[in-house]
Amino acid sequence: MRNSQKKQLLDIMTSLHLLHKEIEDTVERKEYQAVLMALNDCQEAAIQIGNALELMVGEGTSAVRYLEQYCERVYQISVQLEGLTAHKVYKKLEEILLKAEQEIKHTEVKKTVVFLPYKASMWDSLESVWRAAKEDIEWECIVMPIPYFNKNRDGSLGDMVYEGNDFPKYVPIVDWRQYSLEDEHPEMIFIHNPYDQYNYVTTIYPEFYSSKIKDYTDKLIYIPYFVHQNDVVKETYCVLPGTIYADKVILQSEKVREQYIRYYTNALYKNAMTVDETTVREKFLAMGSPKFDSVAKEMISIPEEWEEFLDKNKKIVFFNTHLNSLMKGKSEQFLKKLEWVFNFFEKRDDVVLLWRPHPLMIDTARAMNPEAVDPYLQLVKKYCQKKIGIYDDSKDLHRAIEISDIYYGDASSVAELFRQQKKTVMLMNHSVIEN
């Protein structure tokens, strides 16, 4: 049984106590027909509670036995009604109901935590928390991937995307159309998307905006899907909807936490809002990023098409390109740099390039700079057809990190994951193109 279910049953019990008082008053007035109707309502409510209990905790519980006795008591009262005093009727009804109510109050409850990822490739930001929660017998864990929309250039919603089928097979998935957060009201909800409607490229399904689901849980917890490089935080990230509406925000380090606290507090002051410094400090927790936990955690399964590139004598260079590179004003230089990188590595026989572009690369270009899409896709085609190196657009980021020796590419939170493993990190300068 869950807390929300127990509360619903106890709310019905409260209604029955009130109904008993009404029955007492009605007996006092000798309005016996009305009493019989009310007694029938009592019996139906008790049957409803009993059936619900058997579904939740099984048959044969003490609470159900008391409810069966209660129904029998209601019947006895109905046939003896005119020979009983009003107080006697009230006392007989209350006596059994209170026993059933106490049993329900002492029934063990199972708390529910729901994880709401939206992209399978970002599941690593929640996975270690999910693993810990599912080992706790007091918690029921639900992973419910939510859909998102690609945005059109005018900001309107484009195609809807659902990646629930792309998650690891060992993660049980609940269909977002079959589970109502509002009705179930889980004790905790974890999110990793902080933007709500304030993202130019994608937006999660509006029904799951943090501003809305905050009311559907006792505690909304936000863990960023990214990590802050070198523990340096931009103010923008500290005042996004997910940060604002979350009850708790889990951060990678104490240094990052202090920056969130400072920026968040300043934003409250700027908006003339009351600031309780203790509450703000308790909101942000430095507990480490689950992304760090995920690196090298699982056994590596290498795709067959990668095998021809792998050689124990060759270093693997993880090449990361960020979606910002295809923004207007940057794309022309970036595409030149991309071609230069391919030409450089094509000539090398001592290293292997593993190119892993940002998963939203093309969607971003289509929304923000559509004229860059075709030239970019032509370079992707050239890279793959000429077999310059490994092209990795899979959902599994950590497999690529684990087999790579060096990071090269745009500044990104992925670089921080390499640093955590003490691997070399080199940042790409788009303006440098030399022979």
C-alpha positions in Angstrom: 0.0 0.0 0.0 1.2 3.5 -0.8 0.8 6.6 1.4 -1.6 8.2 -1.0 -3.8 5.1 -1.1 -3.8 4.9 2.7 -4.8 8.5 2.9 -7.7 7.9 0.5 -9.0 5.0 2.6 -8.7 7.0 5.8 -10.5 9.9 4.2 -13.4 7.5 3.5 -13.2 6.4 7.1 -13.5 10.0 8.2 -16.6 10.4 6.0 -18.1 7.3 7.7 -17.5 8.7 11.2 -19.4 11.9 10.1 -22.2 9.7 8.6 -22.5 7.8 11.9 -23.1 11.1 13.7 -25.8 12.0 11.1 -27.4 8.6 11.6 -27.5 9.2 15.4 -29.4 12.5 14.9 -31.7 10.9 12.3 -32.6 8.0 14.7 -33.3 10.6 17.4 -35.9 12.1 15.1 -37.3 8.7 14.3 -36.8 9.2 10.5 -36.2 5.5 10.0 -36.4 5.4 6.2 -33.6 8.0 6.0 -31.6 5.9 8.5 -31.9 2.8 6.4 -30.7 4.6 3.3 -27.7 6.0 5.3 -26.9 2.5 6.7 -26.9 1.2 3.1 -24.3 3.9 2.2 -22.2 2.8 5.2 -22.3 -0.8 4.0 -21.3 0.1 0.4 -18.4 2.3 1.7 -17.1 -0.6 3.9 -17.3 -3.0 0.9 -15.4 -0.5 -1.2 -12.7 -0.1 1.4 -12.4 -3.9 1.9 -12.1 -4.6 -1.9 -9.4 -1.9 -2.2 -7.5 -3.3 0.7 -7.5 -6.8 -0.8 -6.1 -5.4 -4.0 -3.4 -3.4 -2.2 -2.2 -5.8 0.5 -3.9 -9.1 -0.2 -6.7 -11.1 1.4 -7.2 -12.1 5.0 -6.0 -9.0 6.8 -7.4 -7.9 10.2 -8.7 -4.7 8.7 -10.8 -6.6 6.1 -12.1 -8.9 8.9 -13.2 -5.9 10.9 -14.9 -4.4 7.9 -16.8 -7.7 7.3 -17.9 -7.5 11.0 -18.9 -3.9 10.4 -21.1 -4.9 7.5 -22.8 -7.5 9.6 -23.3 -5.0 12.4 -24.9 -2.6 10.0 -27.3 -5.3 8.9 -28.2 -6.2 12.5 -28.9 -2.5 13.3 -31.1 -2.2 10.3 -33.4 -5.0 11.4 -33.4 -3.9 15.1 -33.6 -0.2 14.4 -36.8 0.8 16.1 -35.7 -1.0 19.3 -32.4 0.8 19.6 -31.6 4.3 21.1 -29.8 6.8 18.9 -26.7 6.7 21.0 -26.7 2.9 21.0 -26.8 2.9 17.2 -23.9 5.3 17.1 -21.8 3.4 19.6 -22.3 0.0 17.8 -21.2 1.5 14.4 -18.2 3.3 15.8 -16.9 0.4 17.8 -16.1 -1.8 14.8 -15.2 1.0 12.4 -12.5 2.3 14.9 -10.9 -1.1 15.0 -10.8 -1.4 11.2 -9.4 2.2 11.0 -6.6 1.4 13.5 -5.6 -1.6 11.4 -5.4 0.5 8.3 -3.3 3.1 10.1 -0.8 0.5 11.1 -0.7 -1.1 7.6 2.9 -0.9 6.2 3.2 1.6 3.4 5.5 1.6 0.4 6.7 4.9 -0.8 7.0 5.7 -4.5 9.7 7.5 -6.4 9.3 8.4 -10.1 12.2 9.2 -12.4 11.3 11.3 -15.4 14.1 11.2 -18.0 13.4 12.4 -21.5 16.5 11.4 -23.5 17.9 8.0 -23.2 21.4 9.3 -23.7 21.0 11.4 -20.5 19.8 8.5 -18.3 23.3 8.4 -16.8 22.4 11.5 -14.8 19.8 9.6 -12.9 20.8 5.9 -13.1 22.9 5.5 -9.9 20.1 7.2 -7.9 17.6 4.8 -9.4 19.9 1.8 -8.7 20.1 2.8 -5.0 16.4 3.4 -4.7 15.4 0.1 -6.2 17.5 -1.8 -3.7 15.5 -0.2 -0.8 12.5 -2.4 0.0 10.6 0.6 1.3 10.4 2.2 -2.1 8.7 1.4 -5.3 10.7 2.8 -8.2 9.2 3.9 -11.4 11.1 5.0 -14.5 8.8 6.8 -16.9 10.5 8.4 -19.9 8.5 11.4 -21.1 8.2 12.6 -24.6 9.6 15.9 -25.9 9.1 18.1 -28.9 11.5 19.5 -31.4 10.8 23.2 -31.9 10.2 24.9 -35.2 12.1 28.1 -36.0 9.1 30.2 -34.9 9.1 28.5 -31.5 6.0 26.4 -32.2 6.0 22.7 -31.4 7.3 20.3 -34.1 7.5 16.6 -34.1 7.0 14.7 -30.9 9.8 12.3 -29.9 9.6 9.4 -27.4 12.8 7.5 -26.5 11.3 5.0 -24.0 12.3 2.1 -26.2 15.9 3.2 -26.3 16.7 2.8 -22.6 18.8 -0.1 -21.3 16.9 -3.4 -21.3 17.5 -3.9 -17.6 15.6 -0.7 -16.8 11.8 -1.4 -16.5 9.9 1.3 -18.3 6.4 2.6 -17.4 4.3 4.1 -20.2 3.7 7.8 -19.6 0.2 7.5 -20.9 -0.7 4.8 -18.3 0.5 6.5 -15.1 -1.0 9.7 -13.7 1.3 11.7 -11.5 -1.6 13.8 -10.3 -3.7 10.7 -9.3 -0.8 8.7 -7.8 1.0 11.6 -6.1 4.4 9.9 -5.6 6.5 10.9 -2.6 9.4 11.9 -4.8 9.9 12.8 -8.4 13.4 13.1 -10.0 13.9 15.3 -13.1 17.0 16.1 -15.1 15.6 18.7 -17.6 15.4 22.1 -16.1 14.2 24.2 -19.0 10.4 23.7 -19.2 9.4 26.0 -22.1 12.6 28.0 -22.1 14.6 26.0 -24.6 15.0 27.1 -28.2 15.5 23.6 -29.7 13.4 21.2 -27.7 10.8 21.2 -25.0 9.5 18.3 -22.9 5.8 17.5 -23.0 4.2 20.5 -21.3 2.2 18.3 -18.9 5.6 17.5 -17.3 6.9 21.0 -16.8 8.4 21.4 -13.3 6.1 24.2 -12.6 3.2 21.8 -13.0 4.4 18.5 -11.5 5.7 20.3 -8.4 2.1 20.0 -7.2 2.0 16.2 -7.9 4.6 15.2 -5.3 5.8 15.7 -1.8 9.4 16.4 -3.0 10.6 17.4 -6.5 14.3 16.8 -7.0 16.4 18.1 -9.9 19.7 16.6 -10.9 21.3 18.4 -13.9 21.8 16.1 -17.0 25.2 17.9 -17.4 28.2 18.6 -15.2 29.8 22.0 -14.9 33.3 22.0 -16.4 36.0 22.8 -13.9 33.3 23.5 -11.3 32.5 26.8 -13.0 28.8 27.7 -13.1 27.0 30.3 -15.3 24.3 32.2 -13.6 21.7 31.1 -16.2 21.7 27.6 -14.9 20.9 28.7 -11.4 17.6 30.3 -12.2 16.0 27.9 -14.7 12.5 26.6 -13.9 13.8 23.2 -12.7 16.1 24.9 -10.2 13.4 27.3 -9.1 10.5 24.8 -8.6 12.6 21.8 -7.2 12.5 21.2 -3.5 16.1 19.9 -3.7 18.8 20.4 -6.3 21.7 17.8 -6.4 25.0 19.2 -7.5 28.4 17.8 -8.3 30.6 19.6 -5.7 30.6 22.0 -2.8 32.2 24.7 -5.1 29.3 24.4 -7.6 26.8 24.4 -4.7 28.1 27.7 -3.4 27.8 29.3 -6.8 24.2 28.1 -7.2 23.3 29.5 -3.7 24.9 32.9 -4.5 23.2 33.3 -8.0 19.9 31.9 -6.8 19.8 34.2 -3.7 20.7 37.3 -5.9 17.9 36.4 -8.3 15.4 36.4 -5.4 16.6 39.8 -4.1 16.4 41.2 -7.7 12.8 40.2 -7.9 12.0 41.6 -4.5 11.3 38.2 -3.0 11.7 37.1 0.6 15.0 35.3 1.1 15.4 32.7 3.9 19.1 31.9 3.7 18.7 28.7 5.7 16.0 27.4 3.3 18.1 28.3 0.2 21.2 26.6 1.6 19.1 23.5 2.4 17.7 23.5 -1.1 21.1 22.9 -2.8 23.0 19.7 -1.9 26.5 18.8 -3.0 26.2 15.0 -3.3 28.1 14.5 -6.5 26.8 13.9 -10.0 25.4 10.4 -11.0 27.2 10.9 -14.3 30.5 10.4 -12.4 29.1 7.1 -11.0 28.2 5.9 -14.5 31.6 6.1 -16.0 33.0 2.7 -16.6 30.3 1.1 -14.4 29.0 -1.4 -16.9 30.7 -4.1 -19.0 31.6 -2.7 -22.4 29.9 -4.2 -25.5 31.6 -3.1 -28.7 29.5 -2.9 -31.8 30.7 -5.1 -34.6 31.2 -2.2 -37.0 33.7 -0.7 -34.7 36.0 -3.7 -34.6 37.9 -2.9 -37.8 39.0 0.5 -36.3 40.2 -0.9 -33.0 43.9 -1.8 -32.5 45.5 -2.1 -29.0 48.5 -0.2 -30.4 46.4 2.8 -31.4 45.2 5.5 -29.1 41.4 6.3 -29.4 40.6 10.0 -29.5 37.1 10.9 -28.4 36.0 13.8 -30.7 33.1 15.8 -29.3 31.3 18.5 -31.2 28.8 20.7 -29.4 25.5 21.8 -30.8 26.4 25.5 -30.4 28.9 25.0 -33.2 26.1 24.9 -35.8 24.5 28.2 -34.7 24.3 31.0 -37.1 27.6 32.9 -37.3 29.6 30.0 -36.2 28.7 27.2 -38.6 30.9 28.2 -41.5 34.1 28.2 -39.6 33.0 25.0 -37.7 32.4 23.1 -40.9 35.8 24.1 -42.2 37.4 23.0 -39.0 35.5 19.7 -39.1 36.8 18.9 -42.6 40.3 19.8 -41.4 40.0 17.4 -38.5 38.9 14.6 -40.7 41.7 15.2 -43.2 44.2 15.2 -40.4 43.1 12.0 -38.7 42.6 10.2 -42.0 46.4 10.4 -42.6 47.3 9.1 -39.1 47.8 5.4 -38.5 48.7 5.7 -34.8 45.4 7.0 -33.6 41.7 6.3 -34.1 39.1 9.1 -34.2 35.8 8.3 -32.4 33.4 11.1 -33.4 30.4 11.6 -31.1 28.4 14.7 -32.0 26.0 16.2 -29.5 22.7 14.2 -29.7 20.7 17.4 -30.5 23.2 18.7 -33.2 20.9 18.3 -36.2 17.7 19.3 -34.4 19.4 22.5 -33.2 20.6 23.4 -36.7 17.2 22.7 -38.2 15.6 25.1 -35.7 18.3 27.8 -35.5 20.3 27.6 -38.7 18.7 25.4 -41.3 21.1 26.4 -44.1 23.9 24.6 -42.2 22.1 21.3 -42.1 22.9 19.9 -45.6 26.7 20.9 -45.5 26.9 19.2 -42.1 25.2 16.1 -43.2 27.5 15.9 -46.2 30.4 15.8 -43.9 28.8 13.1 -41.8 28.3 11.1 -45.0 31.9 11.6 -46.1 33.2 10.6 -42.7 31.2 7.4 -42.6 31.7 6.4 -46.3 35.5 6.9 -46.2 35.7 5.2 -42.9 37.8 7.9 -41.4 37.0 6.7 -37.9 34.2 5.5 -35.6 30.9 7.4 -35.8 28.9 7.1 -32.6 25.4 8.4 -32.5 24.2 5.8 -30.0 22.6 6.5 -26.7 25.5 5.0 -24.8 27.9 7.9 -24.0 29.9 6.0 -21.3 30.9 3.1 -23.6 32.7 5.7 -25.8 34.3 7.4 -22.8 35.5 4.1 -21.4 37.3 2.9 -24.5 38.8 6.3 -25.4 42.2 7.6 -24.2 42.0 11.3 -25.0 39.3 13.9 -25.2 39.4 16.4 -28.1 36.7 18.8 -29.1 34.4 21.6 -28.0 34.2 22.7 -24.3 31.5 20.4 -22.8 30.5 18.7 -19.6 31.8 15.5 -21.3 35.3 16.8 -20.9 34.7 16.9 -17.2 34.0 13.2 -17.2 37.4 12.6 -18.9 39.1 14.7 -16.2 37.4 12.6 -13.5 39.2 9.6 -15.0 42.5 11.4 -15.2 42.5 11.3 -19.0 44.0 13.9 -21.3 41.6 16.7 -22.3 42.3 19.0 -25.3 39.9 21.7 -26.4 39.4 22.5 -30.0 39.9 26.0 -31.4 37.7 26.4 -34.5 39.9 29.3 -35.9 43.1 27.2 -36.1 43.4 25.4 -39.4 47.0 24.6 -40.4 48.8 22.1 -42.6 
